[in-house]
Amino acid sequence: MNVVIRKIGNSEGVIIPKEVLDRLGLKAGDELELVTNNGGMQMQPVEADFSRQIEHANRFMDKYKIALKKLAE
């Protein structure tokens, strides 16, 4: 399947066809990991558990930003 790299704002992007998204169970807002290898690239869904853990860690760090900063001194 061929796709075209398109200008999107100040970046470029690829539109993933709906039938591919449906087949993989993906939707807008889902995260993909992009890996380059041997002159090519591969995208795969980021594990939901890991994303949830990162989201939780970010909320924790925001909540305790001052305490973490003092501990780092």
N, C-alpha and C positions, 0 to 999 in steps of 0.2 A: 504494500500500500504506500503510495507516495503522498506526501504532504508538502506544503510550501511554507517557508519561513516568511512571516509577515511582520511589518512594522507595527508595534503596539506602543504608543507613547514614545518614550526615549529608548525603548528596548525593542527586541525582536522576540517573536514567539511562534509557536506551532499550534494550530487548531487541531485538537484530537476529535476525530469523527464520533458522532453519537453512538453508532453501533459498536465501536471499540469500547467506549465508556460503559455502555450497557453490559457488554460481554464480561468486563472486568469488575463490574459493580461499583464504578467510580462516579462521582458527581462533583459539581463545582464546589470548591473549598477543600476538597481532599488534597493531602500532600503527597507528592511523589519525590523519590530520591533519584537524582540524576548521576549516573556513573559513566565516566569515559574510559574506554579501553581499546587498544589496538586501532586507533583512528576512528572508532565508532562511539556510540553512546547507548545507554540502556536506562530506561525509567522503570521504577517499580514502586508500588504503594508503600508508604511508610507505615510501619506497624502501629495500629491504633493505640496499643498499650504504651508504647514508647512515647508517642505524641502526647498522650494524656499525662504521663509522668513528667514530661518537660513542661507542659502547661501548669501542672501543679507546682513544680519547682519554681517557675517564674512567679506565680502568685505568692508563694511562700517568701521568696526573696524580696518582692515588692513590699509585702506586709512587714517584714522584719529588716528592712533596708538599714535603718539606723543602728540596730543591734549588730548586724553583720559587719557593718563598717567599723564599729568600735572594736569588735573582736579581731578584725584584720589588722588593727594598728599594733 
